[in-house]
């Protein structure tokens, strides 16, 4: 009887450990997907800003989510682009990039989850 109780307890611990690992793997996958979409959006916006054809606002569509962006001038040589990511699974993230027209590159990047 005690042996069955110990085996049941051991199986319960193994099952809980397996489920926790699966949850952790799913959360890690979601975080990496958010980072990848934000990086792609920032690089695409930077290239469009360099060419001078980034609209004031728009949507970048990806396979598992969308990024809505808005551009605004901060100063004569600095523009700020706000990226709002929404994954199909419901997760959201906000990223803000500052683009320097003189150097032709993003100078600063901030993210809020």
C-alpha positions as CSV (number, residue, x, y, z in Angstrom):
1,X,0.0,0.0,0.0
2,X,2.8,2.4,0.9
3,X,4.6,1.5,-2.2
4,X,1.6,2.4,-4.4
5,X,1.3,5.7,-2.6
6,X,5.0,6.5,-3.2
7,X,4.8,5.5,-6.9
8,X,1.7,7.7,-7.3
9,X,3.4,10.6,-5.6
10,X,6.5,10.2,-7.8
11,X,4.3,10.1,-11.0
12,X,2.5,13.2,-9.8
13,X,5.8,15.0,-9.4
14,X,7.0,13.9,-12.8
15,X,3.7,15.0,-14.5
16,X,3.8,18.4,-12.8
17,X,7.5,18.9,-13.8
18,X,6.7,17.9,-17.4
19,X,3.7,20.4,-17.6
20,X,5.8,23.2,-16.1
21,X,8.5,22.5,-18.8
22,X,5.9,22.7,-21.5
23,X,4.5,26.0,-20.2
24,X,8.0,27.4,-20.0
25,X,8.8,26.3,-23.6
26,X,5.6,28.0,-24.9
27,X,6.4,31.2,-23.0
28,X,9.9,31.2,-24.4
29,X,8.6,30.7,-27.9
30,X,6.2,33.6,-27.6
31,X,8.9,35.9,-26.2
32,X,11.3,35.0,-29.1
33,X,8.5,35.5,-31.6
34,X,7.8,39.0,-30.2
35,X,11.5,39.9,-30.3
36,X,11.8,38.7,-33.9
37,X,8.8,40.6,-35.1
38,X,9.9,43.8,-33.4
39,X,13.4,43.4,-34.9
40,X,12.0,42.9,-38.4
41,X,9.7,45.8,-38.0
42,X,12.4,48.1,-36.8
43,X,14.8,47.1,-39.6
44,X,12.0,47.5,-42.2
45,X,11.0,50.9,-40.9
46,X,14.7,52.0,-40.7
47,X,15.2,51.0,-44.4
48,X,12.0,52.9,-45.4
49,X,13.0,55.9,-43.4
50,X,16.4,55.9,-45.1
51,X,14.7,55.9,-48.5
52,X,12.2,58.5,-47.3
53,X,9.1,56.5,-48.0
54,X,7.8,55.5,-44.5
55,X,4.2,56.7,-44.3
56,X,3.0,58.4,-41.1
57,X,1.2,55.2,-40.0
58,X,0.6,51.7,-41.3
59,X,0.5,48.0,-40.6
60,X,3.2,45.4,-41.1
61,X,1.6,42.0,-41.4
62,X,3.3,38.8,-40.3
63,X,2.3,35.2,-40.3
64,X,1.4,35.1,-36.6
65,X,0.6,38.7,-35.8
66,X,0.6,42.3,-36.9
67,X,2.6,45.4,-36.1
68,X,0.9,48.8,-36.2
69,X,3.4,51.7,-36.4
70,X,3.1,55.5,-36.2
71,X,5.8,58.0,-37.1
72,X,6.2,61.4,-35.6
73,X,8.9,64.1,-35.8
74,X,10.7,64.8,-32.5
75,X,13.1,67.4,-33.9
76,X,14.5,68.5,-37.3
77,X,16.8,65.5,-37.5
78,X,15.1,63.0,-35.2
79,X,11.9,60.9,-35.8
80,X,10.2,58.6,-33.4
81,X,8.4,55.4,-34.6
82,X,6.1,53.6,-32.2
83,X,5.4,49.9,-32.9
84,X,2.4,48.1,-31.4
85,X,2.7,44.3,-31.8
86,X,-0.3,42.1,-31.4
87,X,0.2,38.4,-31.9
88,X,-2.7,36.1,-33.0
89,X,-2.5,34.4,-29.6
90,X,-3.4,37.7,-27.8
91,X,0.0,38.8,-26.5
92,X,0.9,42.5,-27.0
93,X,4.1,44.4,-27.0
94,X,5.1,48.1,-27.5
95,X,8.4,49.3,-29.0
96,X,9.7,52.8,-29.6
97,X,12.5,53.5,-31.9
98,X,14.2,56.9,-32.6
99,X,15.7,57.4,-36.0
100,X,18.4,60.0,-36.8
101,X,18.1,61.4,-40.3
102,X,21.7,62.5,-40.4
103,X,23.3,59.1,-39.6
104,X,20.5,57.2,-41.3
105,X,20.1,54.7,-38.4
106,X,18.0,53.9,-35.4
107,X,19.7,55.5,-32.4
108,X,17.6,54.3,-29.5
109,X,15.2,51.4,-28.9
110,X,12.8,50.8,-26.0
111,X,10.3,48.0,-25.4
112,X,7.4,47.7,-23.0
113,X,5.5,44.4,-22.6
